[in-house]
Amino acid sequence: MNKRIFLLIALLMVVVTGAKAGKYDDALKERGTITFNCHIYSEEASFEFTNNNGTFSLTNRDGGDKGYYRAVTVSAALSGKNITFYLDGRTLMDVVGEMKVVVYCDKDSISFSKVSKNLALDTIVAVVPAHKHAYSKDWSKDATAHWHECTSVVGPCDAAKSDSAAHTFGTEAAARYTCEVCKYVDNAKKAVADSIDNAAADTVIAKIDAVVGKVDAIVNFVDADTVLQSQLNNANAAYDKLTDGQKELVPEEKTKALAAAQKSYDKKKADAIDKAAADTVIAKIDAVVAKVDAIEAYVDADSVLQAELDNANKAYNELTDAQKELVSKEKTDALAAAQKSYDQKKADAAAKAAADADKAAADSVNALIESIGTVEYNDDVKTKIEGARSAYDSLTDDQKKLVTNLDTLKEAEAAFAELVKNNTIHSVTIKSGTEDADKWKITPGEGKNGTTVTVEYSGEKKVKSVKAVKVEKKAE
């Protein structure tokens, strides 16, 4: 027979595969239909055939050795004891005619077809496929385990489940009650986990509420309030230790309140530190200002106040800008005024001391002058006059102005000078180098002021004149 002659499909069923008779029928009874994957081929350019459901066309495929084809689905259904095969919804009876067509089915489906010139009914040998387990990718589950169900419809299945195992739970978050394999949620475990999470969140909320209330209650921060920092740290640490799921149970308003409490605490603490620093400076200012104001007449003991003024200024300058704002201008002005008052009082005291010293010096000279008394020609008077003069000359110009009896000193000096002049013994000698010095005679050779001296010349030379010259005696 020419190989180009096409096969004729008939409907006489014979069950083969080594399975006992009736198994194919049993499979059909169980499932109602068995589907085979088949192709219809034509070796002619194109053709179509008509059945009671319309026109069935074949078109050319790309390449291959079977010419034109169409992939179809062939299924079998049981009606009583008769099995009817369907081709895309049409029975094969519908396509019987003069068409030249072959139906070729894949392995384990229709395995035999017979050639006939006319498409008259003939025999098709069908093979019941062996059952192959095909399990669902989706998990089936109950309260204790999970598994994959067999979903194959070919042949009876002798296994109901695959990969059956008890649920596996974790220790964190949703894994505590959700199976890690099939995602089954154990509501009892979830209830326990939720209770634990709520309790943990409530504990943190309570810590937050407690410390926020204490921080809000601070009016003036004191040392005792420093313990609140550890409570703030404890609340933050407790929140950080929560799982992500537990953190979601803490309202955002609570975490914001905790952050605000920390900010408020830091501000109140900083304000207290600033106030304490400012108050210390204010106390230093008040103390030194009071001491300066109390000075009536500056004395040496008051010199320590300069160190206190310097200390108060230094303490103020070392304050931060925020702390300086807590020291009123009245206080800083008072400190500046105290420094100015101190300097003035110190200067006034120095000026008075200088004036007193000048007066004392002048009074001492006045006393020395007064002590001269009656001017007589003797060493005691001379010593007094010279001492008074020396003391006066050592005075400053300002001190000299305070000497009230300078004229008395001058008069005493003049009077004593006159006494000296009148009581001084003068010697009369011939000037060295005079010619005929041995011919000259002076009588007397010495005397006081007013004494008459006679000068005689016994030589042969003519004397035109004699000149008397006072020679000051040089000090030894």
ChimeraX attribute file (.defattr): number of C-alpha atoms within 10 A of each C-alpha:
attribute: neighborCount
match mode: 1-to-1
recipient: residues
	/A:1	6
	/A:2	5
	/A:3	7
	/A:4	11
	/A:5	15
	/A:6	22
	/A:7	20
	/A:8	24
	/A:9	26
	/A:10	20
	/A:11	18
	/A:12	14
	/A:13	16
	/A:14	12
	/A:15	17
	/A:16	15
	/A:17	12
	/A:18	8
	/A:19	13
	/A:20	9
	/A:21	12
	/A:22	10
	/A:23	15
	/A:24	21
	/A:25	19
	/A:26	14
	/A:27	18
	/A:28	19
	/A:29	15
	/A:30	13
	/A:31	15
	/A:32	13
	/A:33	17
	/A:34	22
	/A:35	15
	/A:36	20
	/A:37	16
	/A:38	20
	/A:39	16
	/A:40	18
	/A:41	22
	/A:42	23
	/A:43	18
	/A:44	15
	/A:45	10
	/A:46	13
	/A:47	15
	/A:48	13
	/A:49	17
	/A:50	14
	/A:51	15
	/A:52	10
	/A:53	9
	/A:54	9
	/A:55	10
	/A:56	13
	/A:57	12
	/A:58	19
	/A:59	16
	/A:60	16
	/A:61	13
	/A:62	9
	/A:63	8
	/A:64	7
	/A:65	8
	/A:66	14
	/A:67	16
	/A:68	21
	/A:69	21
	/A:70	17
	/A:71	15
	/A:72	17
	/A:73	16
	/A:74	23
	/A:75	21
	/A:76	18
	/A:77	18
	/A:78	19
	/A:79	11
	/A:80	8
	/A:81	7
	/A:82	12
	/A:83	17
	/A:84	17
	/A:85	24
	/A:86	18
	/A:87	19
	/A:88	13
	/A:89	12
	/A:90	16
	/A:91	17
	/A:92	18
	/A:93	19
	/A:94	14
	/A:95	19
	/A:96	20
	/A:97	14
	/A:98	11
	/A:99	17
	/A:100	22
	/A:101	27
	/A:102	22
	/A:103	23
	/A:104	19
	/A:105	20
	/A:106	11
	/A:107	13
	/A:108	14
	/A:109	20
	/A:110	19
	/A:111	13
	/A:112	15
	/A:113	20
	/A:114	15
	/A:115	17
	/A:116	17
	/A:117	12
	/A:118	17
	/A:119	21
	/A:120	15
	/A:121	15
	/A:122	16
	/A:123	16
	/A:124	20
	/A:125	17
	/A:126	22
	/A:127	20
	/A:128	20
	/A:129	17
	/A:130	12
	/A:131	13
	/A:132	15
	/A:133	20
	/A:134	15
	/A:135	17
	/A:136	15
	/A:137	11
	/A:138	10
	/A:139	17
	/A:140	16
	/A:141	18
	/A:142	11
	/A:143	11
	/A:144	11
	/A:145	15
	/A:146	23
	/A:147	23
	/A:148	18
	/A:149	21
	/A:150	18
	/A:151	15
	/A:152	14
	/A:153	17
	/A:154	19
	/A:155	20
	/A:156	16
	/A:157	14
	/A:158	10
	/A:159	9
	/A:160	12
	/A:161	16
	/A:162	17
	/A:163	11
	/A:164	14
	/A:165	12
	/A:166	15
	/A:167	22
	/A:168	18
	/A:169	19
	/A:170	12
	/A:171	9
	/A:172	12
	/A:173	16
	/A:174	18
	/A:175	16
	/A:176	18
	/A:177	25
	/A:178	20
	/A:179	19
	/A:180	15
	/A:181	14
	/A:182	16
	/A:183	17
	/A:184	21
	/A:185	18
	/A:186	17
	/A:187	12
	/A:188	10
	/A:189	15
	/A:190	17
	/A:191	12
	/A:192	13
	/A:193	19
	/A:194	17
	/A:195	12
	/A:196	13
	/A:197	20
	/A:198	17
	/A:199	14
	/A:200	21
	/A:201	23
	/A:202	15
	/A:203	16
	/A:204	26
	/A:205	20
	/A:206	14
	/A:207	19
	/A:208	24
	/A:209	16
	/A:210	14
	/A:211	23
	/A:212	24
	/A:213	12
	/A:214	14
	/A:215	23
	/A:216	13
	/A:217	10
	/A:218	14
	/A:219	8
	/A:220	11
	/A:221	18
	/A:222	12
	/A:223	8
	/A:224	7
	/A:225	15
	/A:226	12
	/A:227	9
	/A:228	16
	/A:229	15
	/A:230	11
	/A:231	17
	/A:232	22
	/A:233	13
	/A:234	16
	/A:235	23
	/A:236	18
	/A:237	12
	/A:238	17
	/A:239	22
	/A:240	12
	/A:241	12
	/A:242	17
	/A:243	14
	/A:244	12
	/A:245	15
	/A:246	20
	/A:247	19
	/A:248	12
	/A:249	16
	/A:250	19
	/A:251	11
	/A:252	11
	/A:253	9
	/A:254	16
	/A:255	18
	/A:256	11
	/A:257	16
	/A:258	22
	/A:259	16
	/A:260	15
	/A:261	21
	/A:262	20
	/A:263	13
	/A:264	16
	/A:265	23
	/A:266	14
	/A:267	13
	/A:268	20
	/A:269	19
	/A:270	15
	/A:271	17
	/A:272	16
	/A:273	15
	/A:274	20
	/A:275	19
	/A:276	14
	/A:277	20
	/A:278	23
	/A:279	15
	/A:280	16
	/A:281	26
	/A:282	20
	/A:283	13
	/A:284	19
	/A:285	24
	/A:286	16
	/A:287	14
	/A:288	23
	/A:289	24
	/A:290	12
	/A:291	14
	/A:292	23
	/A:293	12
	/A:294	10
	/A:295	14
	/A:296	8
	/A:297	11
	/A:298	19
	/A:299	12
	/A:300	8
	/A:301	7
	/A:302	15
	/A:303	12
	/A:304	9
	/A:305	16
	/A:306	15
	/A:307	11
	/A:308	17
	/A:309	22
	/A:310	13
	/A:311	16
	/A:312	23
	/A:313	18
	/A:314	12
	/A:315	17
	/A:316	21
	/A:317	12
	/A:318	12
	/A:319	17
	/A:320	12
	/A:321	10
	/A:322	13
	/A:323	20
	/A:324	19
	/A:325	13
	/A:326	17
	/A:327	19
	/A:328	12
	/A:329	11
	/A:330	9
	/A:331	16
	/A:332	18
	/A:333	11
	/A:334	17
	/A:335	22
	/A:336	16
	/A:337	15
	/A:338	21
	/A:339	20
	/A:340	13
	/A:341	16
	/A:342	23
	/A:343	15
	/A:344	13
	/A:345	19
	/A:346	19
	/A:347	13
	/A:348	14
	/A:349	16
	/A:350	14
	/A:351	12
	/A:352	13
	/A:353	12
	/A:354	13
	/A:355	14
	/A:356	12
	/A:357	13
	/A:358	21
	/A:359	18
	/A:360	14
	/A:361	21
	/A:362	24
	/A:363	17
	/A:364	16
	/A:365	29
	/A:366	21
	/A:367	14
	/A:368	21
	/A:369	27
	/A:370	17
	/A:371	13
	/A:372	21
	/A:373	13
	/A:374	11
	/A:375	19
	/A:376	15
	/A:377	16
	/A:378	11
	/A:379	9
	/A:380	12
	/A:381	19
	/A:382	19
	/A:383	12
	/A:384	20
	/A:385	23
	/A:386	17
	/A:387	16
	/A:388	22
	/A:389	18
	/A:390	12
	/A:391	16
	/A:392	23
	/A:393	12
	/A:394	12
	/A:395	17
	/A:396	12
	/A:397	11
	/A:398	12
	/A:399	20
	/A:400	18
	/A:401	13
	/A:402	18
	/A:403	21
	/A:404	13
	/A:405	16
	/A:406	19
	/A:407	11
	/A:408	15
	/A:409	22
	/A:410	14
	/A:411	12
	/A:412	22
	/A:413	18
	/A:414	13
	/A:415	16
	/A:416	20
	/A:417	15
	/A:418	13
	/A:419	15
	/A:420	15
	/A:421	13
	/A:422	13
	/A:423	13
	/A:424	12
	/A:425	13
	/A:426	15
	/A:427	13
	/A:428	18
	/A:429	13
	/A:430	14
	/A:431	10
	/A:432	7
	/A:433	7
	/A:434	10
	/A:435	12
	/A:436	12
	/A:437	13
	/A:438	11
	/A:439	12
	/A:440	15
	/A:441	15
	/A:442	15
	/A:443	12
	/A:444	13
	/A:445	13
	/A:446	15
	/A:447	16
	/A:448	13
	/A:449	12
	/A:450	7
	/A:451	11
	/A:452	11
	/A:453	13
	/A:454	10
	/A:455	14
	/A:456	11
	/A:457	15
	/A:458	10
	/A:459	13
	/A:460	8
	/A:461	9
	/A:462	7
	/A:463	8
	/A:464	5
	/A:465	5
	/A:466	7
	/A:467	4
	/A:468	9
	/A:469	9
	/A:470	8
	/A:471	9
	/A:472	6
	/A:473	6
	/A:474	5
	/A:475	4
	/A:476	3
